[in-house]
Amino acid sequence: MQKWLFSLLLCLACCFALAADRSDILIANFEGESYGSWSATGEAFGARPAQGTLPGQMAVTGYLGHGLVNSFYKGDDTTGTLTSPTFLITRKYINFLIGGGKFPGLTCINLLVDGSVVRTATGPNDKPGGTERLNWYSWDVANLQGKQARIEVVDKAKNGWGHINVDEIAQSDGKRMEEIRADVIYRETYRPQFHFTSRTNWLNDPNGLVFYKGEYHLFFQHNPSGIDWGNMTWGHAVSRDLVHWEQLPNALEPDRLGTMFSGSAVVDWDNTAGFPTGKEKTLVAIYTAAGGTSDASKGQPFTQCVAYSIDKGRTWTKYNQNPVLAHIAAENRDPKVIWHASTKQWIMVLYLDKEEYGFFASPDLKHWTHLHDITVPGCTECPDLFEIGVEGSPTTKKWVLTGANGRYLVGTFDGRHFTPEGEPHPADYGANYYAVQSYSDIPASDGRRIQVAWMSGGSYPQMPFNQQMSFPCELTLRQTDEGLRLYRYPIREIASLISLSKERKWQEIDLRASSLPLKGVSGELWDIEAEFEIEDATEFGLVVRGETISYDVHANTLTCLGRSAPLKPEGNRVRIRVLVDTTTLETFGNGGRAVLTNCFLPRQNEKSVSVFAKGGSVRVVSLRVSPLRSAWKPVRQ
């Protein structure tokens, strides 16, 4: 009896071991010249699998091999279906790679049993921006084993993100989809660890960037009650170093004049507005009341208003005679206000409509006089205006006017009229850089012009927050062979996050048409800086967490995540710096001459860094790889 029982247990153990070791069953990897036995309807999927990115599409990444299902064929407006032959479910999971639109029932992959949809999945994107990267998804089909099934890929959507990408469908006893953590605030799977995010819910434009008594204030467009845009409120956070942030109670709430759209803030050092005073100087916020964007403000236009604080920004009082600037045109909004010292008056730049901006002046922040209007080609919304010295020429100063996308004009301003000297120039070539604003009232002893942008369009699946800010950067104006240009580079305070004991450095590495993984380097958060000397390589660069940052020698371009920036070598050398956060790659070429601000969603197990050269040799003059610590204190929900 005991011998029989032992034999039974041994047999069962062997069965379990065999089951655990069962190989995957490939359903489709789309590597052929056609879809084979799969049947297609409509136009969206074309006559054969796509070979990566299709015309007019952002760079598609994350698929395996050469082919994949990509329904962007002829653009987002084509529709159709792609259906597999029947197969028997014999494993616990069906794994596949998926990307594209997030429209349930319209852009999706379905598992059909007896003609009914029993499992479904979509891509991650339903708003402008986003990423074309495919990620693993897993269906638990343990309870469906032994049943006949088909897989159906569906594209019934048109317009933005009206497509679906799928690859490498297989049955398996193992789950490939990554687990997403969201149980500890500031330690969630996709929470940026040194870029500002709101504790929960939606965030967009940086507002009211002002420095006072050792504190940097960051106000921001915020929906305190929802994960998506709407119910615009001014959120509020403070920092003593622009790295470690504390979120405070909301500063400005919607009222009868509208929801709280974007604006700026200043220190009224001489109390020109005559607001009540206390021990502290008065902080004044100048913002747009977006009439008609809430039930309480129906029928109201967009107007400009002010609010003040006499307790270092902790509480705010709206001026009882708001608005201070009546409606002018369309959805006029986003007032940027500065103090113009030489004429002793406040200057406002206001977005009017299309590519038009207006200049206004005031002695007291309450009464405004129109000065003039200006057209800034290629720009809308969120103006900024500041004076900045030309590096290397201490007595030469220029004025810079920027739009929401960072495009900027260099010129002169005499307190009444801004005169541009040339055409607008791009400031960033990445996919996620918008609503830029620079800090007011940074002391002359510091002297920096520090800018923050909303990294618009990022994706944060299953997170309690949505969207993030860029890492603060210092702006400098430099003379180049093309004229005066802005450079943008990470502020020095990032050094507070570097783990010096784990920092690695290399010098004089010769690479010839090869890739060199950096041994012992593995992590999620990095500050990486490399200097390359060009030899005969046609391309070189870095691969960080699975994404390539490359320099094309013949085209003189720096490329990351499908976006490219023009960048000429300096003395036959190219410098590349990359800030790597949980969901961001910010790339700076030649000290900030070219910048690409991008969001991404790396695979959790991809933590490596390598350098490479193609088509010949390159010399890595120096390479610094610095792991970064989180700037957040975790909070349990």
C-alpha positions as CSV (number, residue, x, y, z in Angstrom):
1,M,0.0,0.0,0.0
2,Q,2.8,2.5,0.9
3,K,4.7,1.5,-2.2
4,W,1.6,2.2,-4.3
5,L,1.0,5.6,-2.7
6,F,4.7,6.5,-3.2
7,S,4.4,5.6,-6.9
8,L,1.2,7.7,-7.2
9,L,2.8,10.7,-5.6
10,L,5.9,10.4,-7.8
11,C,3.7,10.1,-10.9
12,L,1.8,13.2,-9.9
13,A,5.0,15.1,-9.2
14,C,6.3,14.2,-12.6
15,C,3.1,15.3,-14.3
16,F,3.2,18.7,-12.5
17,A,6.9,19.1,-13.6
18,L,6.1,18.3,-17.2
19,A,3.1,20.7,-17.1
20,A,5.3,23.4,-15.7
21,D,7.9,22.8,-18.4
22,R,5.4,22.8,-21.3
23,S,6.6,25.0,-24.1
24,D,4.6,27.9,-25.5
25,I,2.3,27.4,-28.5
26,L,2.7,30.1,-31.1
27,I,-0.6,31.3,-32.5
28,A,0.9,34.0,-34.8
29,N,4.0,36.2,-35.0
30,F,3.2,37.8,-38.4
31,E,6.6,37.3,-39.9
32,G,5.3,36.0,-43.2
33,E,4.7,37.7,-46.5
34,S,0.9,37.4,-45.9
35,Y,-1.6,36.8,-43.1
36,G,-1.7,33.2,-44.1
37,S,-4.9,31.5,-42.8
38,W,-6.1,34.6,-41.0
39,S,-9.0,36.4,-42.8
40,A,-9.1,40.2,-43.2
41,T,-12.0,42.5,-43.9
42,G,-11.9,46.2,-44.8
43,E,-8.8,48.2,-45.5
44,A,-7.2,48.9,-42.1
45,F,-4.9,45.8,-42.1
46,G,-3.7,46.0,-45.6
47,A,-2.8,42.8,-47.6
48,R,0.1,41.7,-45.4
49,P,1.7,42.3,-42.0
50,A,3.3,45.7,-41.6
51,Q,7.1,45.9,-41.4
52,G,7.1,48.3,-38.5
53,T,6.2,52.0,-38.7
54,L,3.7,53.0,-41.5
55,P,3.8,56.3,-43.4
56,G,2.6,59.2,-41.2
57,Q,2.8,57.2,-38.0
58,M,5.0,57.9,-34.9
59,A,7.8,55.4,-34.5
60,V,6.4,51.9,-33.6
61,T,8.6,50.0,-31.1
62,G,8.3,47.0,-28.8
63,Y,7.3,44.4,-31.5
64,L,9.4,41.3,-32.1
65,G,11.1,40.4,-35.4
66,H,10.2,42.3,-38.5
67,G,6.4,42.0,-38.9
68,L,3.3,42.9,-36.9
69,V,-0.3,43.7,-37.2
70,N,-0.6,47.5,-37.6
71,S,-4.0,48.9,-38.7
72,F,-2.6,52.4,-39.4
73,Y,-2.6,51.3,-43.1
74,K,-3.5,54.5,-45.0
75,G,-4.0,56.3,-41.7
76,D,-6.4,56.3,-38.8
77,D,-9.6,56.5,-40.9
78,T,-9.5,53.0,-42.4
79,T,-11.4,50.3,-40.7
80,G,-11.5,46.5,-40.7
81,T,-11.0,43.2,-38.9
82,L,-8.4,40.4,-38.9
83,T,-9.5,37.0,-37.6
84,S,-7.6,33.8,-36.9
85,P,-8.6,30.3,-37.7
86,T,-10.0,28.2,-34.9
87,F,-7.6,26.8,-32.4
88,L,-7.8,24.7,-29.2
89,I,-7.0,26.4,-25.9
90,T,-4.5,24.2,-24.0
91,R,-2.6,26.6,-21.8
92,K,-3.3,28.8,-18.8
93,Y,-2.6,32.1,-20.6
94,I,-2.6,33.8,-24.0
95,N,0.1,36.4,-24.2
96,F,0.5,39.0,-26.9
97,L,2.1,42.4,-27.5
98,I,-0.4,45.3,-28.0
99,G,-0.3,49.0,-28.7
100,G,-2.4,51.7,-30.4
101,G,-5.8,53.1,-29.6
102,K,-7.7,52.7,-26.3
103,F,-11.3,52.4,-27.5
104,P,-13.0,49.3,-26.2
105,G,-15.0,47.5,-28.9
106,L,-13.5,49.7,-31.6
107,T,-9.7,49.3,-31.4
108,C,-9.1,46.0,-29.6
109,I,-8.1,42.3,-29.8
110,N,-10.9,39.8,-28.8
111,L,-10.9,36.2,-27.8
112,L,-14.0,34.5,-29.2
113,V,-15.5,31.3,-27.9
114,D,-18.7,30.0,-29.4
115,G,-18.9,33.3,-31.3
116,S,-18.9,35.4,-28.2
117,V,-16.2,37.8,-26.9
118,V,-14.9,36.2,-23.6
119,R,-11.7,38.3,-23.3
120,T,-10.7,41.7,-24.8
121,A,-7.8,44.2,-24.6
122,T,-7.0,47.6,-26.1
123,G,-3.9,49.7,-26.6
124,P,-3.1,52.5,-24.1
125,N,-3.9,55.6,-26.1
126,D,-7.0,57.8,-26.4
127,K,-5.6,61.3,-26.4
128,P,-3.0,63.3,-28.4
129,G,0.6,62.3,-27.6
130,G,1.1,58.9,-26.2
131,T,3.4,56.2,-27.5
132,E,3.3,53.6,-30.3
133,R,5.2,51.1,-28.1
134,L,3.8,47.6,-27.9
135,N,3.7,46.0,-24.4
136,W,2.9,42.6,-23.1
137,Y,-0.7,41.7,-22.2
138,S,-2.0,38.4,-20.8
139,W,-5.4,36.8,-20.8
140,D,-6.0,34.2,-18.0
141,V,-7.7,31.4,-19.9
142,A,-7.3,28.6,-17.4
143,N,-11.0,28.0,-17.2
144,L,-11.3,27.9,-21.0
145,Q,-8.9,25.1,-21.6
146,G,-10.3,22.5,-23.9
147,K,-12.5,25.0,-25.8
148,Q,-12.2,25.9,-29.4
149,A,-11.5,29.7,-29.9
150,R,-10.6,32.3,-32.5
151,I,-8.8,35.6,-32.1
152,E,-10.2,38.8,-33.7
153,V,-8.3,42.0,-34.1
154,V,-10.7,44.9,-34.6
155,D,-10.3,48.5,-36.0
156,K,-13.7,50.2,-36.2
157,A,-12.4,53.7,-35.0
158,K,-11.5,56.7,-37.1
159,N,-9.6,59.9,-36.3
160,G,-6.8,60.1,-33.6
161,W,-5.5,56.8,-32.3
162,G,-8.0,55.0,-34.5
163,H,-5.8,52.0,-35.0
164,I,-4.4,48.9,-33.2
165,N,-1.0,47.2,-33.2
166,V,-0.6,43.5,-32.2
167,D,2.3,41.0,-32.4
168,E,3.6,37.6,-31.0
169,I,0.4,35.9,-29.9
170,A,1.1,32.6,-28.0
171,Q,-0.4,30.2,-25.5
172,S,1.7,29.7,-22.4
173,D,1.6,28.4,-18.9
174,G,3.3,31.6,-17.8
175,K,2.0,35.2,-17.7
176,R,4.1,37.8,-19.5
177,M,2.1,40.9,-18.6
178,E,3.9,43.0,-16.0
179,E,2.3,43.6,-12.6
180,I,1.4,47.2,-11.9
181,R,1.8,48.5,-8.3
182,A,-0.4,51.3,-7.1
183,D,-0.7,50.6,-3.3
184,V,1.8,53.2,-2.1
185,I,1.5,56.8,-3.2
186,Y,4.8,58.1,-4.9
187,R,6.0,54.5,-5.3
188,E,3.6,53.3,-8.0
189,T,4.9,51.5,-11.0
190,Y,4.7,54.4,-13.4
191,R,5.2,57.3,-10.9
192,P,8.1,59.6,-12.0
193,Q,10.5,59.7,-9.1
194,F,12.2,63.1,-9.7
195,H,9.6,64.9,-12.0
196,F,6.7,66.6,-10.3
197,T,3.3,65.0,-10.4
198,S,0.2,65.8,-8.5
199,R,-0.5,63.4,-5.6
200,T,-3.6,62.2,-7.4
201,N,-5.6,63.1,-10.5
202,W,-5.0,65.3,-13.5
203,L,-2.3,67.9,-14.0
204,N,-1.3,70.1,-16.9
205,D,0.2,73.6,-17.4
206,P,2.7,74.9,-14.9
207,N,1.3,78.2,-13.5
208,G,2.4,81.0,-11.3
209,L,6.1,80.0,-11.1
210,V,7.5,82.4,-8.5
211,F,10.3,82.4,-5.9
212,Y,9.9,84.0,-2.4
213,K,11.9,83.7,0.7
214,G,13.7,80.4,-0.1
215,E,10.6,78.7,-1.6
216,Y,9.9,77.9,-5.2
217,H,6.2,77.9,-5.8
218,L,4.7,75.7,-8.5
219,F,1.1,76.2,-9.2
220,F,-0.5,73.9,-11.9
221,Q,-3.6,73.2,-13.8
222,H,-5.4,70.5,-11.8
223,N,-8.6,68.5,-11.7
224,P,-8.8,67.6,-8.0
225,S,-11.8,65.3,-8.6
226,G,-10.9,63.4,-11.7
227,I,-8.1,61.6,-13.6
228,D,-8.8,63.5,-16.9
229,W,-8.8,67.1,-17.9
230,G,-11.6,69.3,-16.5
231,N,-12.8,71.3,-13.5
232,M,-9.7,73.5,-13.8
233,T,-8.3,74.5,-10.4
234,W,-4.9,75.9,-9.4
235,G,-3.0,73.1,-7.6
236,H,-0.1,74.2,-5.5
237,A,3.3,72.8,-4.4
238,V,6.4,74.3,-2.9
239,S,10.1,73.3,-2.9
240,R,13.3,74.7,-1.5
241,D,15.5,73.1,-4.2
242,L,13.2,72.5,-7.2
243,V,13.7,68.7,-6.7
244,H,11.9,67.8,-3.5
245,W,8.2,69.0,-3.6
246,E,5.5,69.3,-1.0
247,Q,1.9,69.5,-2.4
248,L,-0.2,72.1,-0.5
249,P,-4.0,72.6,-0.5
250,N,-5.4,74.0,-3.8
251,A,-4.9,77.7,-4.3
252,L,-7.6,78.8,-6.6
253,E,-11.0,77.1,-7.0
254,P,-13.6,77.7,-9.8
255,D,-16.2,80.5,-9.2
256,R,-19.0,82.3,-11.0
257,L,-16.6,83.8,-13.5
258,G,-15.3,80.4,-14.6
259,T,-12.9,77.6,-13.9
260,M,-9.3,78.6,-13.2
261,F,-7.2,78.5,-16.4
262,S,-3.5,79.3,-16.7
263,G,-1.6,82.4,-15.6
264,S,1.5,83.7,-13.6
265,A,2.5,85.0,-10.3
266,V,4.7,87.8,-9.0
267,V,6.0,89.3,-5.7
268,D,4.5,92.8,-5.4
269,W,7.6,94.1,-3.5
270,D,6.3,97.7,-3.3
271,N,2.6,96.9,-2.8
272,T,1.7,98.7,-6.0
273,A,-1.7,96.9,-5.9
274,G,-2.5,98.2,-2.4
275,F,-3.8,94.9,-1.2
276,P,-3.9,94.3,2.6
277,T,-0.4,93.7,4.0
278,G,1.1,91.6,6.8
279,K,4.5,90.6,7.8
280,E,5.2,89.1,4.4
281,K,5.3,90.8,1.0
282,T,2.2,90.2,-1.1
283,L,2.2,87.5,-3.7
284,V,-0.2,88.2,-6.6
285,A,-1.5,85.5,-9.0
286,I,-2.8,86.7,-12.4
287,Y,-5.0,84.1,-14.0
288,T,-7.8,83.5,-16.6
289,A,-11.3,82.9,-15.4
290,A,-12.6,80.6,-18.1
291,G,-16.2,81.6,-18.4
292,G,-18.7,79.1,-19.8
293,T,-16.6,76.1,-18.8
294,S,-18.8,75.2,-15.8
295,D,-22.5,75.4,-14.9
296,A,-21.8,78.3,-12.5
297,S,-20.2,80.4,-15.2
298,K,-22.6,79.8,-18.1
299,G,-22.8,82.9,-20.3
300,Q,-19.5,84.4,-18.9
301,P,-16.6,85.2,-21.3
302,F,-12.9,84.5,-20.7
303,T,-11.5,87.3,-18.6
304,Q,-8.3,88.0,-16.6
305,C,-8.4,88.2,-12.8
306,V,-6.1,88.5,-9.8
307,A,-5.8,87.0,-6.3
308,Y,-3.3,87.8,-3.5
309,S,-1.6,86.1,-0.6
310,I,0.0,87.7,2.5
311,D,1.1,84.4,4.1
312,K,3.7,83.1,1.7
313,G,1.2,81.7,-0.6
314,R,-0.6,79.4,1.9
315,T,-4.0,81.1,1.5
316,W,-5.4,83.2,-1.4
317,T,-8.0,85.9,-1.6
318,K,-9.6,86.8,-5.0
319,Y,-9.8,90.5,-5.7
320,N,-13.4,91.6,-5.1
321,Q,-13.6,93.7,-8.3
322,N,-12.4,90.9,-10.7
323,P,-12.0,90.8,-13.6
324,V,-9.2,93.3,-14.0
325,L,-9.1,92.9,-17.8
326,A,-12.3,92.3,-19.6
327,H,-12.8,90.0,-22.5
328,I,-10.9,91.0,-25.7
329,A,-11.1,88.2,-28.2
330,A,-12.1,84.5,-28.5
331,E,-10.7,82.6,-25.5
332,N,-8.1,85.1,-24.6
333,R,-6.1,83.5,-21.8
334,D,-2.9,82.7,-20.0
335,P,-1.6,86.1,-18.8
336,K,2.1,86.3,-18.1
337,V,3.0,89.3,-16.0
338,I,6.4,90.7,-15.2
339,W,7.8,93.9,-13.6
340,H,9.5,96.2,-16.1
341,A,12.0,98.0,-13.8
342,S,13.1,100.8,-16.2
343,T,9.6,102.1,-16.8
344,K,8.3,101.1,-13.3
345,Q,5.2,99.3,-14.5
346,W,3.8,95.8,-14.8
347,I,3.7,94.2,-18.3
348,M,1.3,91.5,-19.3
349,V,1.5,89.3,-22.4
350,L,-1.8,87.7,-23.1
351,Y,-2.7,85.0,-25.7
352,L,-5.6,86.4,-27.8
353,D,-6.5,84.0,-30.7
354,K,-4.8,81.9,-33.4
355,E,-1.1,83.1,-33.4
356,E,-1.9,86.5,-31.8
357,Y,-0.6,87.8,-28.5
358,G,-1.3,91.2,-26.8
359,F,0.9,93.4,-24.7
360,F,-0.6,95.4,-21.8
361,A,0.8,97.7,-19.1
362,S,-0.4,98.5,-15.5
363,P,0.8,100.6,-12.6
364,D,-1.0,98.5,-10.0
365,L,-2.0,95.0,-11.4
366,K,-5.6,96.2,-11.4
367,H,-5.9,98.7,-14.3
368,W,-4.5,97.7,-17.7
369,T,-3.7,99.7,-20.9
370,H,-3.3,98.0,-24.3
371,L,0.2,98.5,-25.8
372,H,0.3,96.5,-29.0
373,D,-0.3,93.1,-30.5
374,I,2.2,90.7,-32.1
375,T,1.9,87.6,-34.3
376,V,4.2,84.7,-33.4
377,P,4.1,82.1,-36.3
378,G,3.8,78.6,-35.1
379,C,2.8,79.5,-31.5
380,T,-0.4,79.6,-29.5
381,E,-1.3,79.9,-25.8
382,C,0.8,80.3,-22.7
383,P,3.2,83.2,-23.4
384,D,6.3,84.0,-21.4
385,L,8.5,87.1,-21.5
386,F,11.8,87.7,-19.9
387,E,15.1,89.5,-20.2
388,I,18.3,87.5,-20.3
389,G,22.0,88.2,-20.7
390,V,24.0,86.9,-23.6
391,E,26.5,84.4,-22.3
392,G,30.1,85.7,-22.6
393,S,28.9,89.3,-23.0
394,P,27.9,90.6,-19.6
395,T,26.6,94.0,-20.7
396,T,24.5,92.6,-23.6
397,K,20.9,91.7,-22.8
398,K,18.0,90.6,-24.9
399,W,14.3,90.0,-24.4
400,V,12.8,86.6,-25.2
401,L,9.1,85.9,-26.0
402,T,8.0,82.2,-26.0
403,G,4.8,80.4,-26.8
404,A,3.3,77.3,-25.3
405,N,5.4,74.9,-27.5
406,G,8.6,76.8,-26.4
407,R,9.2,78.4,-29.8
408,Y,10.8,81.7,-29.1
409,L,11.6,85.1,-30.5
410,V,14.7,87.0,-29.5
411,G,14.3,90.8,-29.6
412,T,14.1,94.1,-27.7
413,F,11.5,95.6,-25.4
414,D,11.3,99.2,-24.3
415,G,8.3,98.9,-22.0
416,R,5.9,99.7,-24.8
417,H,6.8,97.6,-27.8
418,F,8.5,94.2,-28.3
419,T,10.5,94.2,-31.5
420,P,11.6,90.7,-32.7
421,E,15.0,90.2,-34.4
422,G,14.4,87.4,-36.7
423,E,11.9,84.5,-36.9
424,P,10.8,82.1,-34.1
425,H,13.1,79.3,-33.3
426,P,12.2,75.8,-31.9
427,A,13.3,75.1,-28.4
428,D,12.6,71.4,-28.2
429,Y,12.2,68.6,-30.7
430,G,10.6,65.9,-28.4
431,A,7.0,64.8,-28.3
432,N,6.1,65.9,-24.8
433,Y,7.0,69.6,-24.2
434,Y,4.3,72.2,-23.8
435,A,2.9,75.2,-21.8
436,V,6.4,76.4,-20.9
437,Q,6.9,79.0,-18.2
438,S,9.9,80.4,-16.4
439,Y,10.3,81.5,-12.8
440,S,9.7,85.1,-11.6
441,D,11.6,86.8,-8.8
442,I,14.6,84.6,-8.6
443,P,17.2,86.7,-6.7
444,A,19.9,88.5,-8.7
445,S,22.4,86.7,-6.5
446,D,21.3,83.5,-8.2
447,G,20.6,85.0,-11.6
448,R,19.3,81.9,-13.4
449,R,16.4,81.8,-15.7
450,I,14.7,78.5,-14.9
451,Q,12.0,77.0,-17.0
452,V,9.4,74.2,-16.5
453,A,7.1,72.6,-19.1
454,W,4.2,70.2,-18.9
455,M,5.2,66.9,-20.5
456,S,1.9,66.7,-22.3
457,G,0.6,63.4,-23.6
458,G,2.4,60.9,-21.4
459,S,0.7,57.6,-20.6
460,Y,0.4,56.3,-17.0
461,P,-1.8,53.1,-17.1
462,Q,-3.8,52.3,-13.9
463,M,-2.1,55.1,-12.0
464,P,-3.9,57.4,-9.5
465,F,-2.4,60.4,-11.2
466,N,-2.2,61.7,-14.7
467,Q,0.6,63.8,-16.4
468,Q,3.8,65.3,-15.1
469,M,6.1,68.3,-15.3
470,S,9.5,68.4,-17.0
471,F,12.6,68.5,-14.9
472,P,13.5,72.2,-14.3
473,C,16.1,73.5,-16.7
474,E,18.3,76.6,-16.8
475,L,18.0,78.7,-19.9
476,T,21.1,80.5,-21.3
477,L,21.3,82.7,-24.5
478,R,24.4,82.1,-26.5
479,Q,25.9,83.3,-29.8
480,T,26.1,80.5,-32.4
481,D,27.0,80.4,-36.1
482,E,23.2,80.8,-36.7
483,G,22.8,83.7,-34.4
484,L,21.5,84.0,-30.8
485,R,20.0,80.8,-29.5
486,L,18.5,79.5,-26.2
487,Y,20.2,76.6,-24.6
488,R,18.4,74.5,-22.0
489,Y,20.1,72.3,-19.4
490,P,19.1,70.5,-16.2
491,I,19.5,72.6,-13.1
492,R,22.5,71.8,-10.9
493,E,20.3,70.7,-8.0
494,I,19.8,67.3,-9.6
495,A,23.1,66.4,-8.0
496,S,21.3,66.1,-4.6
497,L,19.8,62.8,-6.0
498,I,23.0,61.2,-7.3
499,S,24.2,58.2,-5.4
500,L,27.9,59.0,-5.6
501,S,29.0,55.7,-4.2
502,K,27.3,53.9,-7.1
503,E,28.3,56.3,-9.8
504,R,30.4,54.8,-12.6
505,K,32.8,56.5,-15.0
506,W,34.7,55.4,-18.1
507,Q,37.2,57.1,-20.3
508,E,38.8,56.5,-23.7
509,I,36.6,53.6,-25.0
510,D,37.2,52.7,-28.6
511,L,34.1,51.2,-30.3
512,R,34.2,49.7,-33.8
513,A,30.8,48.8,-35.2
514,S,29.7,47.2,-31.9
515,S,27.6,47.5,-28.9
516,L,29.1,47.5,-25.4
517,P,26.7,46.7,-22.5
518,L,27.9,48.4,-19.3
519,K,28.6,45.7,-16.8
520,G,27.2,46.1,-13.4
521,V,24.9,48.9,-14.5
522,S,21.2,48.2,-13.9
523,G,18.5,50.5,-12.7
524,E,15.5,52.7,-13.5
525,L,16.6,56.3,-12.7
526,W,19.7,57.7,-14.3
527,D,21.7,60.9,-15.1
528,I,23.9,59.8,-18.0
529,E,26.5,62.0,-19.7
530,A,28.7,60.9,-22.6
531,E,31.2,62.6,-24.9
532,F,32.0,61.0,-28.3
533,E,34.7,61.9,-30.7
534,I,33.7,61.1,-34.3
535,E,35.9,58.8,-36.3
536,D,34.4,56.8,-39.2
537,A,31.2,55.6,-37.6
538,T,28.0,56.5,-39.4
539,E,25.9,56.3,-36.2
540,F,26.6,56.1,-32.5
541,G,25.0,56.7,-29.1
542,L,23.4,55.0,-26.1
543,V,20.7,52.4,-25.5
544,V,19.0,53.1,-22.2
545,R,16.2,50.9,-20.8
546,G,15.7,49.5,-24.3
547,E,15.4,52.8,-26.0
548,T,18.1,54.2,-28.4
549,I,19.5,57.7,-28.3
550,S,21.5,58.0,-31.5
551,Y,23.6,60.5,-33.4
552,D,23.6,60.3,-37.2
553,V,27.0,61.5,-38.4
554,H,25.9,62.3,-42.0
555,A,22.6,64.0,-41.1
556,N,24.0,65.7,-38.0
557,T,20.9,64.8,-36.1
558,L,20.2,63.5,-32.5
559,T,17.3,61.1,-32.3
560,C,15.3,59.6,-29.5
561,L,11.9,57.8,-29.6
562,G,11.3,58.7,-33.2
563,R,12.0,62.4,-32.8
564,S,15.1,64.1,-34.3
565,A,16.9,67.4,-33.6
566,P,19.6,69.1,-35.7
567,L,22.9,69.1,-33.9
568,K,26.3,70.0,-35.4
569,P,29.5,68.5,-33.7
570,E,31.7,70.8,-31.7
571,G,35.3,70.3,-32.7
572,N,34.5,66.8,-34.0
573,R,32.8,65.9,-30.7
574,V,29.2,65.4,-29.6
575,R,28.1,65.4,-26.0
576,I,24.9,63.7,-25.0
577,R,23.2,63.9,-21.6
578,V,20.1,61.9,-20.7
579,L,17.9,62.2,-17.7
580,V,16.0,58.8,-17.2
581,D,13.0,58.7,-15.0
582,T,10.3,56.0,-14.6
583,T,8.4,57.3,-17.7
584,T,10.7,59.9,-19.2
585,L,13.8,60.4,-21.4
586,E,15.0,64.0,-21.5
587,T,17.9,64.2,-23.9
588,F,20.3,67.2,-24.2
589,G,22.9,67.5,-27.0
590,N,26.0,69.7,-26.7
591,G,25.2,71.3,-23.4
592,G,21.5,72.0,-24.3
593,R,21.9,73.2,-27.9
594,A,19.4,70.5,-28.9
595,V,16.8,69.0,-26.6
596,L,14.3,66.2,-26.9
597,T,11.7,65.9,-24.1
598,N,10.0,62.6,-24.3
599,C,7.7,60.3,-22.3
600,F,8.0,56.6,-22.6
601,L,6.9,53.4,-20.9
602,P,9.8,51.0,-20.6
603,R,9.4,47.3,-19.7
604,Q,10.0,46.9,-16.0
605,N,12.7,44.2,-16.5
606,E,14.6,46.4,-19.0
607,K,17.2,48.3,-16.8
608,S,20.4,48.1,-18.8
609,V,22.6,50.8,-20.4
610,S,25.0,50.3,-23.3
611,V,27.0,52.4,-25.8
612,F,27.2,51.5,-29.5
613,A,28.7,52.5,-32.9
614,K,27.6,51.5,-36.4
615,G,29.3,51.6,-39.7
616,G,32.8,52.2,-38.2
617,S,34.5,53.5,-35.1
618,V,33.8,56.1,-32.5
619,R,35.8,57.0,-29.4
620,V,34.0,57.4,-26.2
621,V,36.1,60.2,-24.6
622,S,34.2,60.1,-21.3
623,L,31.1,58.4,-19.9
624,R,29.4,59.1,-16.6
625,V,26.5,56.9,-15.4
626,S,24.9,58.2,-12.2
627,P,22.1,56.4,-10.5
628,L,19.5,58.7,-9.0
629,R,17.4,58.4,-5.8
630,S,13.7,59.1,-5.6
631,A,12.8,62.6,-4.5
632,W,9.5,61.4,-2.9
633,K,8.6,60.2,0.5
634,P,6.3,57.2,0.0
635,V,2.8,57.4,1.4
636,R,0.5,54.4,2.1
637,Q,-3.0,54.9,0.9
